[in-house]
């Protein structure tokens, strides 16, 4: 996605966690931000887990995340995400 769109509307849980770790110097804005703390260790890039590679640390992981890689979903023109949370049923 475009940089501005990515920062304004992070869709994937990993992107949300990553952006929540960016320091915010303004104390008023900092109070409003939700910091996402990821639990566990990052998976091995040499021997990744089955399914979504982020599922071991994802706070929203579902059973399907552990079994199958998510498909690419275009949530807006030019803004794509690979995440089972955004698959329309």
Gaussian input, Z-matrix of N, CA and C with variables (Angstrom, degrees):
# hf/3-21g

backbone

0 1
 N
 C     1     B1
 C     2     B2     1     A1
 N     3     B3     2     A2     1     D1
 C     4     B4     3     A3     2     D2
 C     5     B5     4     A4     3     D3
 N     6     B6     5     A5     4     D4
 C     7     B7     6     A6     5     D5
 C     8     B8     7     A7     6     D6
 N     9     B9     8     A8     7     D7
 C    10    B10     9     A9     8     D8
 C    11    B11    10    A10     9     D9
 N    12    B12    11    A11    10    D10
 C    13    B13    12    A12    11    D11
 C    14    B14    13    A13    12    D12
 N    15    B15    14    A14    13    D13
 C    16    B16    15    A15    14    D14
 C    17    B17    16    A16    15    D15
 N    18    B18    17    A17    16    D16
 C    19    B19    18    A18    17    D17
 C    20    B20    19    A19    18    D18
 N    21    B21    20    A20    19    D19
 C    22    B22    21    A21    20    D20
 C    23    B23    22    A22    21    D21
 N    24    B24    23    A23    22    D22
 C    25    B25    24    A24    23    D23
 C    26    B26    25    A25    24    D24
 N    27    B27    26    A26    25    D25
 C    28    B28    27    A27    26    D26
 C    29    B29    28    A28    27    D27
 N    30    B30    29    A29    28    D28
 C    31    B31    30    A30    29    D29
 C    32    B32    31    A31    30    D30
 N    33    B33    32    A32    31    D31
 C    34    B34    33    A33    32    D32
 C    35    B35    34    A34    33    D33
 N    36    B36    35    A35    34    D34
 C    37    B37    36    A36    35    D35
 C    38    B38    37    A37    36    D36
 N    39    B39    38    A38    37    D37
 C    40    B40    39    A39    38    D38
 C    41    B41    40    A40    39    D39
 N    42    B42    41    A41    40    D40
 C    43    B43    42    A42    41    D41
 C    44    B44    43    A43    42    D42
 N    45    B45    44    A44    43    D43
 C    46    B46    45    A45    44    D44
 C    47    B47    46    A46    45    D45
 N    48    B48    47    A47    46    D46
 C    49    B49    48    A48    47    D47
 C    50    B50    49    A49    48    D48
 N    51    B51    50    A50    49    D49
 C    52    B52    51    A51    50    D50
 C    53    B53    52    A52    51    D51
 N    54    B54    53    A53    52    D52
 C    55    B55    54    A54    53    D53
 C    56    B56    55    A55    54    D54
 N    57    B57    56    A56    55    D55
 C    58    B58    57    A57    56    D56
 C    59    B59    58    A58    57    D57
 N    60    B60    59    A59    58    D58
 C    61    B61    60    A60    59    D59
 C    62    B62    61    A61    60    D60
 N    63    B63    62    A62    61    D61
 C    64    B64    63    A63    62    D62
 C    65    B65    64    A64    63    D63
 N    66    B66    65    A65    64    D64
 C    67    B67    66    A66    65    D65
 C    68    B68    67    A67    66    D66
 N    69    B69    68    A68    67    D67
 C    70    B70    69    A69    68    D68
 C    71    B71    70    A70    69    D69
 N    72    B72    71    A71    70    D70
 C    73    B73    72    A72    71    D71
 C    74    B74    73    A73    72    D72
 N    75    B75    74    A74    73    D73
 C    76    B76    75    A75    74    D74
 C    77    B77    76    A76    75    D75
 N    78    B78    77    A77    76    D76
 C    79    B79    78    A78    77    D77
 C    80    B80    79    A79    78    D78
 N    81    B81    80    A80    79    D79
 C    82    B82    81    A81    80    D80
 C    83    B83    82    A82    81    D81
 N    84    B84    83    A83    82    D82
 C    85    B85    84    A84    83    D83
 C    86    B86    85    A85    84    D84
 N    87    B87    86    A86    85    D85
 C    88    B88    87    A87    86    D86
 C    89    B89    88    A88    87    D87
 N    90    B90    89    A89    88    D88
 C    91    B91    90    A90    89    D89
 C    92    B92    91    A91    90    D90
 N    93    B93    92    A92    91    D91
 C    94    B94    93    A93    92    D92
 C    95    B95    94    A94    93    D93
 N    96    B96    95    A95    94    D94
 C    97    B97    96    A96    95    D95
 C    98    B98    97    A97    96    D96
 N    99    B99    98    A98    97    D97
 C   100   B100    99    A99    98    D98
 C   101   B101   100   A100    99    D99
 N   102   B102   101   A101   100   D100
 C   103   B103   102   A102   101   D101
 C   104   B104   103   A103   102   D102
 N   105   B105   104   A104   103   D103
 C   106   B106   105   A105   104   D104
 C   107   B107   106   A106   105   D105
 N   108   B108   107   A107   106   D106
 C   109   B109   108   A108   107   D107
 C   110   B110   109   A109   108   D108
 N   111   B111   110   A110   109   D109
 C   112   B112   111   A111   110   D110
 C   113   B113   112   A112   111   D111
 N   114   B114   113   A113   112   D112
 C   115   B115   114   A114   113   D113
 C   116   B116   115   A115   114   D114
 N   117   B117   116   A116   115   D115
 C   118   B118   117   A117   116   D116
 C   119   B119   118   A118   117   D117
 N   120   B120   119   A119   118   D118
 C   121   B121   120   A120   119   D119
 C   122   B122   121   A121   120   D120
 N   123   B123   122   A122   121   D121
 C   124   B124   123   A123   122   D122
 C   125   B125   124   A124   123   D123
 N   126   B126   125   A125   124   D124
 C   127   B127   126   A126   125   D125
 C   128   B128   127   A127   126   D126
 N   129   B129   128   A128   127   D127
 C   130   B130   129   A129   128   D128
 C   131   B131   130   A130   129   D129
 N   132   B132   131   A131   130   D130
 C   133   B133   132   A132   131   D131
 C   134   B134   133   A133   132   D132
 N   135   B135   134   A134   133   D133
 C   136   B136   135   A135   134   D134
 C   137   B137   136   A136   135   D135
 N   138   B138   137   A137   136   D136
 C   139   B139   138   A138   137   D137
 C   140   B140   139   A139   138   D138
 N   141   B141   140   A140   139   D139
 C   142   B142   141   A141   140   D140
 C   143   B143   142   A142   141   D141
 N   144   B144   143   A143   142   D142
 C   145   B145   144   A144   143   D143
 C   146   B146   145   A145   144   D144
 N   147   B147   146   A146   145   D145
 C   148   B148   147   A147   146   D146
 C   149   B149   148   A148   147   D147
 N   150   B150   149   A149   148   D148
 C   151   B151   150   A150   149   D149
 C   152   B152   151   A151   150   D150
 N   153   B153   152   A152   151   D151
 C   154   B154   153   A153   152   D152
 C   155   B155   154   A154   153   D153
 N   156   B156   155   A155   154   D154
 C   157   B157   156   A156   155   D155
 C   158   B158   157   A157   156   D156
 N   159   B159   158   A158   157   D157
 C   160   B160   159   A159   158   D158
 C   161   B161   160   A160   159   D159
 N   162   B162   161   A161   160   D160
 C   163   B163   162   A162   161   D161
 C   164   B164   163   A163   162   D162
 N   165   B165   164   A164   163   D163
 C   166   B166   165   A165   164   D164
 C   167   B167   166   A166   165   D165
 N   168   B168   167   A167   166   D166
 C   169   B169   168   A168   167   D167
 C   170   B170   169   A169   168   D168
 N   171   B171   170   A170   169   D169
 C   172   B172   171   A171   170   D170
 C   173   B173   172   A172   171   D171
 N   174   B174   173   A173   172   D172
 C   175   B175   174   A174   173   D173
 C   176   B176   175   A175   174   D174
 N   177   B177   176   A176   175   D175
 C   178   B178   177   A177   176   D176
 C   179   B179   178   A178   177   D177
 N   180   B180   179   A179   178   D178
 C   181   B181   180   A180   179   D179
 C   182   B182   181   A181   180   D180
 N   183   B183   182   A182   181   D181
 C   184   B184   183   A183   182   D182
 C   185   B185   184   A184   183   D183
 N   186   B186   185   A185   184   D184
 C   187   B187   186   A186   185   D185
 C   188   B188   187   A187   186   D186
 N   189   B189   188   A188   187   D187
 C   190   B190   189   A189   188   D188
 C   191   B191   190   A190   189   D189
 N   192   B192   191   A191   190   D190
 C   193   B193   192   A192   191   D191
 C   194   B194   193   A193   192   D192
 N   195   B195   194   A194   193   D193
 C   196   B196   195   A195   194   D194
 C   197   B197   196   A196   195   D195
 N   198   B198   197   A197   196   D196
 C   199   B199   198   A198   197   D197
 C   200   B200   199   A199   198   D198
 N   201   B201   200   A200   199   D199
 C   202   B202   201   A201   200   D200
 C   203   B203   202   A202   201   D201
 N   204   B204   203   A203   202   D202
 C   205   B205   204   A204   203   D203
 C   206   B206   205   A205   204   D204
 N   207   B207   206   A206   205   D205
 C   208   B208   207   A207   206   D206
 C   209   B209   208   A208   207   D207
 N   210   B210   209   A209   208   D208
 C   211   B211   210   A210   209   D209
 C   212   B212   211   A211   210   D210
 N   213   B213   212   A212   211   D211
 C   214   B214   213   A213   212   D212
 C   215   B215   214   A214   213   D213
 N   216   B216   215   A215   214   D214
 C   217   B217   216   A216   215   D215
 C   218   B218   217   A217   216   D216
 N   219   B219   218   A218   217   D217
 C   220   B220   219   A219   218   D218
 C   221   B221   220   A220   219   D219
 N   222   B222   221   A221   220   D220
 C   223   B223   222   A222   221   D221
 C   224   B224   223   A223   222   D222
 N   225   B225   224   A224   223   D223
 C   226   B226   225   A225   224   D224
 C   227   B227   226   A226   225   D225
 N   228   B228   227   A227   226   D226
 C   229   B229   228   A228   227   D227
 C   230   B230   229   A229   228   D228
 N   231   B231   230   A230   229   D229
 C   232   B232   231   A231   230   D230
 C   233   B233   232   A232   231   D231
 N   234   B234   233   A233   232   D232
 C   235   B235   234   A234   233   D233
 C   236   B236   235   A235   234   D234
 N   237   B237   236   A236   235   D235
 C   238   B238   237   A237   236   D236
 C   239   B239   238   A238   237   D237
 N   240   B240   239   A239   238   D238
 C   241   B241   240   A240   239   D239
 C   242   B242   241   A241   240   D240
 N   243   B243   242   A242   241   D241
 C   244   B244   243   A243   242   D242
 C   245   B245   244   A244   243   D243
 N   246   B246   245   A245   244   D244
 C   247   B247   246   A246   245   D245
 C   248   B248   247   A247   246   D246
 N   249   B249   248   A248   247   D247
 C   250   B250   249   A249   248   D248
 C   251   B251   250   A250   249   D249
 N   252   B252   251   A251   250   D250
 C   253   B253   252   A252   251   D251
 C   254   B254   253   A253   252   D252
 N   255   B255   254   A254   253   D253
 C   256   B256   255   A255   254   D254
 C   257   B257   256   A256   255   D255
 N   258   B258   257   A257   256   D256
 C   259   B259   258   A258   257   D257
 C   260   B260   259   A259   258   D258
 N   261   B261   260   A260   259   D259
 C   262   B262   261   A261   260   D260
 C   263   B263   262   A262   261   D261
 N   264   B264   263   A263   262   D262
 C   265   B265   264   A264   263   D263
 C   266   B266   265   A265   264   D264

   B1=1.4557
   B2=1.5176
   B3=1.3024
   B4=1.4549
   B5=1.5267
   B6=1.3105
   B7=1.4656
   B8=1.5212
   B9=1.3197
   B10=1.4653
   B11=1.5264
   B12=1.3219
   B13=1.4668
   B14=1.5256
   B15=1.3207
   B16=1.4648
   B17=1.5229
   B18=1.3248
   B19=1.4590
   B20=1.5266
   B21=1.3200
   B22=1.4595
   B23=1.5232
   B24=1.3280
   B25=1.4541
   B26=1.5280
   B27=1.3373
   B28=1.4682
   B29=1.5337
   B30=1.3173
   B31=1.4655
   B32=1.5246
   B33=1.3271
   B34=1.4600
   B35=1.5278
   B36=1.3352
   B37=1.4630
   B38=1.5400
   B39=1.3325
   B40=1.4648
   B41=1.5235
   B42=1.3275
   B43=1.4639
   B44=1.5213
   B45=1.3153
   B46=1.4614
   B47=1.5313
   B48=1.3330
   B49=1.4638
   B50=1.5231
   B51=1.3092
   B52=1.4619
   B53=1.5318
   B54=1.3141
   B55=1.4627
   B56=1.5249
   B57=1.3119
   B58=1.4659
   B59=1.5262
   B60=1.3267
   B61=1.4655
   B62=1.5253
   B63=1.3281
   B64=1.4650
   B65=1.5244
   B66=1.3272
   B67=1.4721
   B68=1.5280
   B69=1.3164
   B70=1.4775
   B71=1.5300
   B72=1.3255
   B73=1.4672
   B74=1.5345
   B75=1.3281
   B76=1.4646
   B77=1.5309
   B78=1.3491
   B79=1.4774
   B80=1.5291
   B81=1.3303
   B82=1.4690
   B83=1.5293
   B84=1.3145
   B85=1.4725
   B86=1.5221
   B87=1.3249
   B88=1.4699
   B89=1.5351
   B90=1.3375
   B91=1.4622
   B92=1.5211
   B93=1.3415
   B94=1.4630
   B95=1.5229
   B96=1.3188
   B97=1.4697
   B98=1.5108
   B99=1.3059
   B100=1.4637
   B101=1.5187
   B102=1.3114
   B103=1.4541
   B104=1.5231
   B105=1.3165
   B106=1.4639
   B107=1.5204
   B108=1.3118
   B109=1.4628
   B110=1.5220
   B111=1.3161
   B112=1.4693
   B113=1.5232
   B114=1.2897
   B115=1.4714
   B116=1.5232
   B117=1.3148
   B118=1.4581
   B119=1.5114
   B120=1.3059
   B121=1.4585
   B122=1.5269
   B123=1.3141
   B124=1.4668
   B125=1.5297
   B126=1.3214
   B127=1.4676
   B128=1.5254
   B129=1.2939
   B130=1.4608
   B131=1.5247
   B132=1.3330
   B133=1.4646
   B134=1.5282
   B135=1.3270
   B136=1.4637
   B137=1.5254
   B138=1.3210
   B139=1.4600
   B140=1.5275
   B141=1.3404
   B142=1.4646
   B143=1.5253
   B144=1.3222
   B145=1.4690
   B146=1.5254
   B147=1.3270
   B148=1.4666
   B149=1.5179
   B150=1.3128
   B151=1.4567
   B152=1.5222
   B153=1.3016
   B154=1.4612
   B155=1.5264
   B156=1.3050
   B157=1.4651
   B158=1.5176
   B159=1.3150
   B160=1.4577
   B161=1.5342
   B162=1.3264
   B163=1.4706
   B164=1.5288
   B165=1.3430
   B166=1.4682
   B167=1.5384
   B168=1.3234
   B169=1.4670
   B170=1.5201
   B171=1.3010
   B172=1.4680
   B173=1.5282
   B174=1.3300
   B175=1.4656
   B176=1.5228
   B177=1.3286
   B178=1.4665
   B179=1.5317
   B180=1.3195
   B181=1.4663
   B182=1.5247
   B183=1.3302
   B184=1.4657
   B185=1.5294
   B186=1.3196
   B187=1.4667
   B188=1.5233
   B189=1.3333
   B190=1.4652
   B191=1.5296
   B192=1.3164
   B193=1.4771
   B194=1.5283
   B195=1.3186
   B196=1.4669
   B197=1.5235
   B198=1.3409
   B199=1.4599
   B200=1.5237
   B201=1.3343
   B202=1.4620
   B203=1.5230
   B204=1.3331
   B205=1.4634
   B206=1.5162
   B207=1.3276
   B208=1.4598
   B209=1.5198
   B210=1.3256
   B211=1.4654
   B212=1.5304
   B213=1.3182
   B214=1.4542
   B215=1.5228
   B216=1.3227
   B217=1.4582
   B218=1.5230
   B219=1.3232
   B220=1.4600
   B221=1.5271
   B222=1.3391
   B223=1.4580
   B224=1.5221
   B225=1.3144
   B226=1.4603
   B227=1.5143
   B228=1.2962
   B229=1.4562
   B230=1.5168
   B231=1.3222
   B232=1.4541
   B233=1.5166
   B234=1.3368
   B235=1.4727
   B236=1.5227
   B237=1.3264
   B238=1.4622
   B239=1.5267
   B240=1.3181
   B241=1.4598
   B242=1.5253
   B243=1.3080
   B244=1.4619
   B245=1.5229
   B246=1.3309
   B247=1.4634
   B248=1.5241
   B249=1.3347
   B250=1.4623
   B251=1.5256
   B252=1.3111
   B253=1.4668
   B254=1.5240
   B255=1.3179
   B256=1.4553
   B257=1.5220
   B258=1.3272
   B259=1.4676
   B260=1.5195
   B261=1.3129
   B262=1.4722
   B263=1.5229
   B264=1.3069
   B265=1.4676
   B266=1.5005
   A1=109.74
   A2=115.44
   A3=120.46
   A4=108.54
   A5=116.68
   A6=121.61
   A7=112.32
   A8=117.27
   A9=120.31
   A10=111.20
   A11=116.96
   A12=121.38
   A13=110.53
   A14=116.63
   A15=121.02
   A16=111.07
   A17=117.30
   A18=120.68
   A19=112.45
   A20=117.46
   A21=120.99
   A22=112.33
   A23=116.82
   A24=120.84
   A25=111.13
   A26=117.63
   A27=118.40
   A28=109.55
   A29=116.61
   A30=120.10
   A31=113.00
   A32=117.13
   A33=120.01
   A34=109.48
   A35=117.88
   A36=120.33
   A37=113.72
   A38=118.08
   A39=119.85
   A40=110.44
   A41=117.00
   A42=120.94
   A43=110.34
   A44=117.42
   A45=121.26
   A46=110.60
   A47=116.60
   A48=120.45
   A49=111.18
   A50=115.94
   A51=120.66
   A52=110.85
   A53=116.81
   A54=120.11
   A55=112.42
   A56=117.95
   A57=120.01
   A58=111.49
   A59=117.16
   A60=121.57
   A61=113.01
   A62=117.16
   A63=120.60
   A64=108.19
   A65=117.87
   A66=119.83
   A67=112.24
   A68=115.96
   A69=122.33
   A70=107.81
   A71=117.16
   A72=119.42
   A73=114.36
   A74=117.95
   A75=120.60
   A76=109.19
   A77=118.33
   A78=120.09
   A79=113.52
   A80=117.75
   A81=120.26
   A82=110.66
   A83=116.51
   A84=120.27
   A85=109.74
   A86=116.32
   A87=121.22
   A88=110.87
   A89=117.69
   A90=121.31
   A91=112.17
   A92=116.45
   A93=121.25
   A94=113.45
   A95=116.56
   A96=120.10
   A97=112.03
   A98=114.81
   A99=121.06
   A100=108.15
   A101=117.20
   A102=121.97
   A103=108.75
   A104=116.68
   A105=121.91
   A106=108.04
   A107=116.03
   A108=121.86
   A109=108.25
   A110=116.02
   A111=120.45
   A112=109.20
   A113=116.06
   A114=122.30
   A115=109.26
   A116=116.21
   A117=120.88
   A118=113.08
   A119=114.51
   A120=122.37
   A121=110.58
   A122=117.89
   A123=119.54
   A124=110.30
   A125=118.12
   A126=119.97
   A127=111.27
   A128=115.34
   A129=121.77
   A130=110.43
   A131=118.05
   A132=119.26
   A133=111.60
   A134=116.55
   A135=121.08
   A136=110.86
   A137=116.17
   A138=121.83
   A139=108.71
   A140=117.12
   A141=119.17
   A142=111.82
   A143=116.45
   A144=119.42
   A145=110.23
   A146=117.10
   A147=119.06
   A148=109.89
   A149=116.12
   A150=120.51
   A151=111.44
   A152=115.79
   A153=120.94
   A154=108.64
   A155=117.06
   A156=120.49
   A157=112.95
   A158=117.31
   A159=121.09
   A160=112.54
   A161=118.64
   A162=120.10
   A163=115.00
   A164=121.31
   A165=117.90
   A166=113.68
   A167=117.55
   A168=120.86
   A169=113.11
   A170=117.42
   A171=121.67
   A172=110.91
   A173=117.39
   A174=118.91
   A175=113.53
   A176=118.11
   A177=122.24
   A178=112.76
   A179=118.52
   A180=121.40
   A181=111.96
   A182=114.14
   A183=122.62
   A184=107.19
   A185=116.46
   A186=119.73
   A187=112.21
   A188=117.63
   A189=120.30
   A190=111.42
   A191=116.67
   A192=120.99
   A193=110.90
   A194=115.84
   A195=120.93
   A196=112.44
   A197=116.62
   A198=120.83
   A199=114.26
   A200=116.81
   A201=120.12
   A202=111.96
   A203=115.03
   A204=119.04
   A205=108.19
   A206=117.62
   A207=118.83
   A208=111.94
   A209=116.48
   A210=120.00
   A211=110.00
   A212=115.96
   A213=120.76
   A214=108.44
   A215=116.12
   A216=122.40
   A217=107.36
   A218=117.00
   A219=120.10
   A220=106.84
   A221=116.34
   A222=121.20
   A223=112.10
   A224=116.50
   A225=124.62
   A226=105.46
   A227=117.56
   A228=119.76
   A229=109.13
   A230=116.40
   A231=122.01
   A232=115.23
   A233=118.81
   A234=121.62
   A235=107.92
   A236=114.63
   A237=121.57
   A238=110.72
   A239=114.43
   A240=120.76
   A241=107.62
   A242=115.98
   A243=122.26
   A244=105.67
   A245=116.63
   A246=120.14
   A247=109.56
   A248=115.96
   A249=121.04
   A250=112.08
   A251=118.73
   A252=120.71
   A253=112.53
   A254=116.60
   A255=120.42
   A256=113.70
   A257=117.16
   A258=121.15
   A259=108.05
   A260=115.86
   A261=121.03
   A262=109.43
   A263=115.36
   A264=119.31
   A265=110.39
   D1=166.52
   D2=175.81
   D3=-64.82
   D4=148.37
   D5=-175.98
   D6=-56.26
   D7=-48.19
   D8=-178.29
   D9=-61.18
   D10=-43.04
   D11=178.86
   D12=-63.25
   D13=-41.59
   D14=179.91
   D15=-60.11
   D16=-44.57
   D17=-179.46
   D18=-72.13
   D19=-35.54
   D20=-179.43
   D21=-75.71
   D22=-31.95
   D23=-172.80
   D24=-141.66
   D25=67.87
   D26=178.14
   D27=-69.12
   D28=128.08
   D29=-173.18
   D30=-102.06
   D31=-43.71
   D32=-178.05
   D33=-74.42
   D34=139.69
   D35=179.77
   D36=-55.52
   D37=-34.29
   D38=178.33
   D39=-66.23
   D40=-43.24
   D41=178.55
   D42=-63.25
   D43=-40.79
   D44=177.63
   D45=-60.19
   D46=-45.17
   D47=179.74
   D48=-65.53
   D49=-43.24
   D50=-179.61
   D51=-60.67
   D52=-48.01
   D53=-178.97
   D54=-69.65
   D55=-27.65
   D56=178.15
   D57=-69.93
   D58=-16.92
   D59=179.81
   D60=-87.51
   D61=-8.65
   D62=179.32
   D63=-70.29
   D64=126.80
   D65=-179.18
   D66=-61.17
   D67=142.04
   D68=178.02
   D69=-118.73
   D70=112.91
   D71=-177.33
   D72=-73.98
   D73=-24.10
   D74=-178.76
   D75=-80.39
   D76=114.55
   D77=-176.61
   D78=-63.12
   D79=-28.93
   D80=179.77
   D81=-70.20
   D82=-41.71
   D83=177.58
   D84=-71.10
   D85=-39.08
   D86=-178.88
   D87=-58.69
   D88=-38.08
   D89=179.20
   D90=-62.93
   D91=-30.15
   D92=-176.39
   D93=-85.59
   D94=-17.67
   D95=-176.43
   D96=-80.86
   D97=142.62
   D98=175.61
   D99=-98.24
   D100=120.91
   D101=178.11
   D102=-87.44
   D103=129.45
   D104=179.71
   D105=-102.46
   D106=119.52
   D107=179.00
   D108=-101.93
   D109=119.97
   D110=178.69
   D111=-85.60
   D112=134.48
   D113=179.29
   D114=-97.06
   D115=155.60
   D116=175.62
   D117=82.83
   D118=-178.19
   D119=-178.35
   D120=-100.09
   D121=147.60
   D122=174.68
   D123=-61.33
   D124=142.96
   D125=179.56
   D126=-69.11
   D127=158.53
   D128=178.93
   D129=-67.95
   D130=129.00
   D131=175.64
   D132=-72.12
   D133=-19.98
   D134=179.01
   D135=-80.76
   D136=-37.39
   D137=-179.23
   D138=-130.23
   D139=72.14
   D140=-176.15
   D141=-68.93
   D142=156.85
   D143=178.64
   D144=-70.88
   D145=160.67
   D146=175.23
   D147=-68.71
   D148=161.50
   D149=178.59
   D150=75.66
   D151=-147.55
   D152=178.60
   D153=-69.28
   D154=130.94
   D155=-177.94
   D156=-67.26
   D157=-18.92
   D158=-178.63
   D159=-91.65
   D160=-9.59
   D161=-171.69
   D162=-57.34
   D163=-33.22
   D164=-179.90
   D165=-63.02
   D166=-22.40
   D167=-177.81
   D168=-115.25
   D169=-1.07
   D170=-175.13
   D171=-79.04
   D172=127.51
   D173=177.99
   D174=-70.93
   D175=-11.80
   D176=-178.30
   D177=-111.26
   D178=11.60
   D179=-174.72
   D180=-57.85
   D181=137.25
   D182=177.65
   D183=-116.27
   D184=170.78
   D185=-179.49
   D186=-56.53
   D187=-41.20
   D188=-177.87
   D189=-62.62
   D190=-29.97
   D191=179.56
   D192=-62.21
   D193=-31.16
   D194=-178.60
   D195=-79.59
   D196=-18.92
   D197=-174.50
   D198=-104.96
   D199=-39.31
   D200=-171.45
   D201=-128.84
   D202=141.60
   D203=173.46
   D204=-67.55
   D205=137.68
   D206=179.55
   D207=-72.76
   D208=150.79
   D209=176.36
   D210=-79.25
   D211=163.67
   D212=175.16
   D213=-77.40
   D214=129.29
   D215=179.17
   D216=-119.61
   D217=128.96
   D218=174.51
   D219=-94.12
   D220=105.48
   D221=-176.62
   D222=-82.06
   D223=-26.17
   D224=173.87
   D225=-148.70
   D226=163.30
   D227=178.20
   D228=-57.25
   D229=119.74
   D230=179.16
   D231=80.93
   D232=-0.80
   D233=178.92
   D234=-116.59
   D235=104.17
   D236=-175.90
   D237=-112.21
   D238=152.86
   D239=178.22
   D240=-144.78
   D241=144.81
   D242=174.14
   D243=-109.85
   D244=91.25
   D245=-175.17
   D246=-159.30
   D247=132.23
   D248=-179.86
   D249=-65.94
   D250=-22.54
   D251=178.95
   D252=-61.30
   D253=-23.93
   D254=-173.44
   D255=-107.57
   D256=10.54
   D257=176.14
   D258=-82.15
   D259=121.90
   D260=179.55
   D261=-79.03
   D262=134.25
   D263=-179.07
   D264=-107.89

